[in-house]
Structure formats: structure tokens, C-alpha cells
Amino acid sequence: MSMLHLNLPSLASGSSVKTGGASSAAAGTANSTTQQCYIHPVVLFSILDHFLRRNDSQDRVIGTLLGVRSDDGRVVEIRSCFAVPHFETEDEIQVDMEHHGAMFALHKRANTREQIVGWYATGNKLSKYAALIQDFYSREAAPFSAVHLVVDTDMSDGQLPIQCLHGSPIGIGAHPENCLFLPLPYELQYPDAELSALQTATDSADAQDGVAVLVSDMEQLEKTIDELRAMLERVTTYVHSVCDGTTQPNNVVGKYLMDMLAVVPKIDPKQFSTLFQTHLQDILMVAYLTNLTRAQLNIADRLQRIV
């Protein structure tokens, strides 16, 4: 098994980073520093699942982050991740490089665009080996900088604190341990399908038995319309308060409202009602024909069994 051995430097000698017994120099400064990071929720669920399945002797887990970058490398989108087994002591940390390489090769076969963008670790603070691991992943993500995602799984206040960091070399000598972690702005990004799943999971957390009942399409539509009405009422109240002079106007909010109104098509209410009713009748006709076809198929199947 190929292991990456990372040792902290002693006072009498320089730092040593050994891969299978052979030392390697510290990675140079990345050509492009990441300035914005977008994280998919599935990454956080994968990290939590990895932490729950850890060995009893482990206090934390680490893994590799995969995603895509912009052309200049300044914007990173973290789409997935995978666990990397490691063994940590007071003197050194060992990372299973064979597992890391095999898992990355499998991910490349399924997602050719995704590449290594950094690594993750659990805990409420940085590990003393964080700089050495960051040095390794900086070489894996070269020529771009590696992103370090720290997830606090203690959840002491009922929340899931996240830190998104990137390493910056400090000092005169190019040593792996000479690394300063700086905060990186990030946002959670999810499509509509994942948003519905997250809302269902949230509803199950509020339920007494921990089970969320899946609603029908009509109930979901009704819930969405109610949420839209609530947002419209909140915006209308804000606009009226600004017009009355009771609320100080905000240029940023005004710009968002102008952009929103610009995408709304200008159409006559009567014409819109006619188009809506026509579209609704088309949908009802398609639903009727679908049910009729299903009934004919069931009758034909039963007749076939009788014959």
C-alpha cells in the first residue's frame, strides 16, 4: 500500500515530506489564487456520512474535493468529494495514496470535467498537519491553489459551521509548513431538485416521529403559490414604506426590483387569462388521453391473459 508520510519539522532540521520514503520539495506558489467558492449540498452530506462511518479511534476524517474551475481559476465549484483513509499520531500522519489515486481515476471515468480542487477535514479548528496536507493538495491541484474545507461536526449550537480556506505561503524559505490559511468567501449552490429534497429533509427534522410525508403535485403547487404571495406582500410593504418615507431607500434592493420587473413580460390581463385557460385545457386533455391509454393497456393485458 502506497502511503504518504507527513512529518512535522524538528528544530534542528528542515521539514521533511516523504512519499513512500522519498522526499519531495514543497510546492511553489500557485499561479492563480481562488477568490470565490460554490459548494453543492451533496458535498456536505458526503462529508457527514464519512464522519459517521469513521473508525472509533479517529477523531476526524479527511478527503478530496472535486469540482470545476473557471478559465482563470479564481472561481471554484465544488461538486463532489470522496474519503481518503489516513492514520494520525502525535508525530506524523499517513495518507493512503493508493486509495486516493484509484478513487480519482474512477471519478474521472464518470465525470471527465471534474478535477481535484482541494481537500476537506472535520473538526472545529485546523489540525497541526493542515499545512503539510495543503502542500500535497496544492501539487495535485497545480497550477491553481487548493481549497481547504473545514466542517465542524460537533454542531454544538445546532448549526453546521463551515470554513472555506486557501493557503498562502509565508516566510523566506519555501517550506511546506510555512503556510497561512486565509478565509475564502463561499456560497451553497443547489438546483431546484436538490432544493425540494432539502426542504423535505427539513420538514422531517421538525416532525415528531422524524418522518416527512411527500406531498402531491397539487399540494406542492399550492405551497409554492403561498410562498410567492408572501414574498410579493413583503416586497409590496417595503415599496409602500419607501414611498411614504418611513423606510430609507436601498439602492441595491431597488436595482434588484428593477431587474425583476424587466424580465416580466408586458401582456394584457385578458390575453393572459385566455392563454392560461388554453394551456390549462391542453394539459387536462393530455392527462385525459394518458389515463384513457393506460386503461386500454390494462384491458388489453387482461384479455391477453384470458386468451
Steps between C-alpha positions, in 0.01 A plus 500: 500500500641841396488739795584868521696565821490861621723594793519825687846666478733489799688798637835366382407408145277616221160360417464161339216388279540139396300304248580132530833586661614755239505865592348767279533876494223727609259613238552841354257786510190434294464702184142600577343554840139397555271793586151345505373153579162335436412183691233245411303362799582141398861573598400580857282188523789287374735649760250438781446143380876444496528635854220275628666192345848573638693264725456535875867597537468797260413848621470648153491399134650648184424465132539643152279771349407480132350766281552739212675835469457808290752563223712725721464269802358768728152346534464142623185287501529201737268230369606178672758342727632166617655376822873434538608260779769638729676414824599784731733503801676767701811473283372441147199443276471230235268540201403207277621621161399181317137548604517869407630424150255215436196702609602800290547277195150356547348846536677616185339215305151611613559879503775598260468872572546475875849544638665519841432843649605441862428294809270492801535420869264484794549679830457840659857615435791442267719198561872543558555296183270721291788691339675177392181354352430832330844479340419158354161608361654816358715276281194292407302812402794677329526748341209630708473538875333228708184568702475374857149437634463460877167360626426514873305182569452577872197721421504636854256781418279290272667633184764362266786752495707500181834663428628536147872581495791526262869485586745783450876438537683713755862540600820508299559128450270287285405250770169309504425600860532873417135541409241750619133407453278789393118501489336460164148623414263216414136436415282191507375431150228252416256436214124491549493120537746510791308789656184288514694215663650737757158643583367147552792418729434820695134404542602158635722668761202700628267197512456317830561154353776626269307400187402743226200421282551567130236739374319472170564725202193711572597545864851598396358748250274649767793530741711670234223748417459585870874563531489720188208701642689548827806630314286735290332636812839555665632686193179704472523602866862608449417706188208674674714581804769652276242705311352623829842598629491269803783281368834612364533394133766244413664531158594132490144386571369746243734361236384146571137609472567672166673187366209287616240722336703513179463125444123504554331501157258784429173335406136597519318334795217372278747354251693338785180347636414361158848350455492351848160338451607360161817356648304353791255333264790352303647354818165354604458348154845339517422363847168361376662330199772357726246345735299370205809337348593346835149355536510350147839342571367344822195360317719361222733339754213329682348378174837362400520306825151355449581385148 
